[in-house]
């Protein structure tokens, strides 16, 4: 169905050959269609797929823990040739990045003042004169007062050369699907598939909020994320009679779309007519959903286990 075909059908529902234009032309019609597309797409959501290659950066620190460690004096983490650091700290103290000299002594590269009563994240590149340090490095925490640190990482590999590319050291890695997929609307259920084995997963991951996927750090691999797509929104054209854009809906949903658009178009001017077409739309959708349920496969397992 094209946009103009939809326009003509909606006009015929009002026993007219065209709809009344407002001062902005056909904007009212386009607004109604875009609103209807968002609603009707939820009946049979289009599925999008995003494959996430989940690889956690190796933490080279000799002490690794996600739990908070209290420090009253000095606490030291060491690693061979790390390129970046990341940690969280609460309280007042100092974090010092030091490199080991040829004689075995430790030379200060830079220091980071710590302050605040809540945990704050610190991260940065470990460089000297613009180059990564080719020597053992240690991260030394010290202070005159009691403070706490957690999730300390000394990364030996990086995904990029900017500070923003340094991830936190956490049990789960966060992936915001709205940043990865422009057409992301919501997760399907279940949303995750092991892309290597092709199995749907119902555990060992978390969903945070509406769009953030958390994958465990210790389970690297390729994961196929299946999500509901935002339906294509129409661009407003000057003359709808010349708009032959194909509407991205299947034939069954297209058959119900004119009824829903009509209910929006006449909602203000003729509420009784709008309500009538809305009731017809709901009947049509109920019929589509019923037949959709009837064709769903019924899972079973034989007595022999297959």
C-alpha positions as a printed Julia matrix, in Angstrom:
306×3 Matrix{Float64}:
   0.0     0.0    0.0
   1.33    3.44  -0.93
   0.75    6.61   1.05
  -1.61    7.97  -1.6
  -3.61    4.71  -1.66
  -4.01    5.01   2.1
  -5.06    8.64   1.73
  -7.69    7.72  -0.86
  -9.11    4.92   1.31
  -9.33    7.18   4.37
 -11.09    9.84   2.29
 -13.59    7.26   1.01
 -14.41    6.29   4.59
 -15.62    9.86   4.94
 -17.53    9.56   1.64
 -15.18   12.07   0.03
 -12.59   11.96  -2.75
 -10.11   13.95  -0.64
  -9.6    15.12   2.93
  -9.94   18.7    4.03
  -6.55   20.39   4.11
  -5.43   22.66   6.9
  -3.24   25.75   6.61
  -0.16   23.53   6.46
  -1.55   21.33   3.71
  -1.7    17.61   4.53
   0.33   17.68   7.74
  -2.68   16.58   9.78
  -2.99   13.44   7.68
   0.72   12.61   7.96
   0.69   13.13  11.72
  -2.28   10.77  12.01
  -0.57    8.12   9.88
   2.69    8.22  11.85
   0.79    7.95  15.12
  -1.21    5.03  13.72
   1.92    3.26  12.48
   3.39    3.28  15.99
   0.21    1.77  17.38
  -0.5    -0.86  14.73
   3.12   -2.03  14.59
   2.75   -3.38  18.15
   0.25   -5.96  16.88
   2.9    -7.73  14.82
   6.21   -6.01  15.59
   8.92   -6.18  12.95
  12.04   -7.85  14.31
  15.47   -6.3   14.06
  18.74   -8.12  14.76
  21.97   -6.77  16.18
  24.99   -9.03  16.67
  27.18   -8.0   19.59
  30.73   -9.32  19.66
  31.12   -9.4   23.43
  34.8    -9.32  24.43
  35.83   -7.94  27.8
  39.2    -6.19  27.99
  41.77   -8.18  29.98
  42.51   -6.81  33.44
  46.21   -7.22  34.2
  46.04   -6.14  37.84
  47.47   -8.64  40.33
  44.47   -8.06  42.63
  41.02   -8.31  41.06
  37.78   -7.74  42.95
  34.45   -6.04  42.37
  33.94   -5.54  46.11
  34.93   -2.42  48.02
  38.24   -2.58  49.88
  38.84   -0.23  52.78
  42.19    1.5   52.87
  43.75    3.11  55.93
  47.29    3.75  54.85
  48.47    2.2   51.57
  47.07   -0.21  48.96
  48.97   -1.27  45.83
  47.88   -2.86  42.52
  50.52   -3.92  39.97
  50.56   -5.0   36.31
  53.01   -5.56  33.46
  52.84   -2.84  30.8
  49.23   -1.68  31.35
  47.86    0.97  29.0
  44.99    2.35  31.09
  43.51    2.39  34.56
  39.96    2.42  35.89
  38.66    2.34  39.44
  36.02    3.71  41.79
  36.84    5.43  45.05
  34.95    6.91  47.98
  36.67    9.18  50.48
  39.72   11.41  50.57
  43.11   10.15  49.45
  45.54    9.95  46.54
  46.01    7.49  43.7
  49.52    7.5   42.24
  50.57    5.88  38.97
  54.19    4.75  39.16
  56.53    2.93  36.77
  59.43    0.7   37.71
  62.86    2.03  36.82
  65.77   -0.11  35.64
  67.25   -0.16  39.14
  63.96   -1.5   40.56
  62.83    1.75  42.17
  59.46    3.34  41.46
  59.07    6.65  39.66
  55.89    8.72  39.83
  54.18    9.36  36.5
  51.21   11.3   37.86
  48.89   11.5   40.85
  45.09   11.64  41.1
  43.44   13.37  44.09
  40.46   11.46  45.49
  37.51   13.07  47.22
  33.79   12.6   47.83
  31.53   10.61  50.11
  30.0     8.49  47.33
  31.83    6.18  44.91
  33.2     8.11  41.96
  34.79    6.55  38.89
  38.28    7.51  37.74
  39.9     6.41  34.48
  42.69    7.42  32.17
  45.55    6.38  29.89
  48.92    5.42  31.33
  51.39    7.32  29.18
  54.69    9.13  29.44
  55.46   11.86  26.9
  52.49   10.75  24.8
  53.54    7.07  24.59
  52.45    4.0   26.54
  54.87    2.92  29.25
  56.97   -0.15  28.42
  57.68   -1.11  32.03
  55.9    -2.62  35.02
  53.4    -0.16  36.52
  51.68    0.04  39.86
  48.67    1.97  41.1
  49.28    3.03  44.69
  46.49    4.31  46.92
  47.46    6.3   49.98
  46.0     8.8   52.42
  45.74    9.98  55.98
  42.08    9.07  56.28
  39.94    6.01  55.76
  38.67    5.61  52.2
  37.48    2.77  49.96
  38.25    1.58  46.43
  36.57   -1.01  44.22
  36.54   -2.36  40.67
  40.22   -1.59  40.1
  41.54   -2.42  36.63
  44.88   -2.02  34.89
  44.05   -2.78  31.27
  46.77   -4.29  29.1
  44.69   -3.92  25.92
  42.3    -1.21  24.72
  39.43   -0.93  22.26
  40.4     2.65  21.34
  42.85    5.41  22.07
  40.5     7.8   23.88
  39.66    8.0   27.57
  36.01    7.36  26.65
  37.06    3.94  25.32
  38.16    2.75  28.77
  35.34    0.61  30.23
  34.59    0.13  33.92
  35.68   -3.15  35.51
  32.32   -4.74  36.34
  30.77   -8.24  36.41
  28.59   -7.22  33.44
  29.29   -5.15  30.35
  26.53   -2.69  29.45
  25.27   -2.25  25.88
  22.75    0.53  25.24
  20.71   -0.7   22.27
  19.41    2.77  21.44
  23.01    3.8   20.76
  23.71    0.68  18.69
  20.46    0.56  16.68
  18.63    3.68  15.5
  15.38    1.72  15.01
  15.39    0.07  18.47
  11.99    0.15  20.17
  12.07   -2.65  22.76
  13.53   -6.08  23.39
  11.77   -9.16  22.04
  11.06  -11.96  24.51
  13.44  -13.72  24.86
  15.82  -11.22  23.31
  19.16  -13.02  23.25
  20.51  -15.8   21.09
  23.96  -17.36  21.19
  25.04  -16.58  17.65
  27.56  -19.45  17.59
  25.19  -22.18  18.82
  21.92  -20.65  17.63
  20.21  -21.22  21.01
  17.88  -18.74  22.65
  19.05  -17.74  26.12
  16.76  -17.21  29.1
  19.41  -16.59  31.75
  22.97  -15.35  32.32
  22.18  -11.81  31.19
  20.25   -8.85  32.53
  18.06   -6.08  31.2
  18.48   -2.65  32.77
  15.74   -0.12  32.15
  14.15   -0.22  28.71
  17.15   -0.55  26.43
  20.34   -1.56  28.25
  21.59   -5.14  27.92
  24.09   -6.5   30.46
  26.27   -9.44  29.38
  28.52  -11.23  31.9
  32.19  -10.34  31.68
  33.28  -13.97  31.96
  31.11  -15.19  29.04
  32.67  -13.74  25.86
  31.17  -14.55  22.48
  28.89  -13.37  19.7
  25.32  -12.68  20.84
  22.4   -12.02  18.54
  20.04   -9.49  20.07
  16.51   -9.6   18.69
  14.45   -6.46  19.18
  11.24   -4.76  18.11
  11.83   -2.13  15.47
  10.41    1.36  15.43
   8.12    1.41  12.39
   9.15    3.58   9.48
   7.85    7.12   9.95
   6.61    8.97   6.87
   8.19   12.21   5.76
   5.66   14.99   5.22
   5.25   15.81   1.54
   3.78   18.97   0.06
   1.18   17.09  -2.0
   0.01   13.73  -0.69
  -1.46   12.97  -4.12
   2.1    12.61  -5.41
   3.35   10.46  -2.53
   3.76    6.87  -3.72
   6.01    5.76  -0.86
   5.38    2.14   0.11
   4.18    1.74   3.69
   6.27   -0.89   5.49
   3.47   -3.08   6.83
   2.24   -6.51   5.76
  -1.03   -6.84   3.83
  -3.15   -7.8    6.86
  -2.09   -4.82   8.94
  -2.48   -2.52   5.92
  -6.11   -3.63   5.7
  -6.71   -2.25   9.22
  -4.59    0.89   8.88
  -7.2     3.1    7.09
  -9.69    2.48   9.92
  -7.23    3.6   12.58
  -6.07    6.64  10.59
  -9.7     7.63   9.99
 -10.4     7.49  13.73
  -7.53    9.94  14.29
  -8.45   12.25  11.4
 -12.02   12.78  12.6
 -11.36   12.66  16.34
 -11.95   16.41  16.77
 -14.49   17.27  14.07
 -16.69   14.15  14.1
 -16.07   12.15  17.29
 -18.93    9.71  16.67
 -17.54    8.78  13.26
 -14.06    8.48  14.77
 -15.34    6.16  17.5
 -17.16    4.01  14.93
 -14.03    3.48  12.85
 -11.97    2.84  15.99
 -14.36    0.04  16.97
 -14.09   -1.46  13.47
 -10.31   -1.26  13.75
 -10.32   -3.09  17.08
 -12.55   -5.84  15.64
 -10.2    -6.24  12.68
  -7.13   -6.4   14.93
  -8.82   -8.92  17.24
  -9.45  -11.16  14.22
  -5.83  -10.85  13.08
  -4.49  -11.63  16.55
  -6.8   -14.64  16.92
  -5.61  -16.22  13.67
  -2.04  -15.39  14.61
  -2.41  -17.39  17.83
  -3.98  -20.33  16.02
  -0.96  -20.85  13.76
   1.59  -20.76  16.58
   3.39  -24.13  16.95
   2.68  -26.21  20.05
   5.91  -27.42  21.69
   5.97  -31.04  22.79
   8.42  -33.73  23.86
   7.96  -37.42  23.13
   8.27  -40.18  25.73
  11.6   -41.07  24.1
  12.97  -37.6   24.8
  12.87  -36.12  21.3
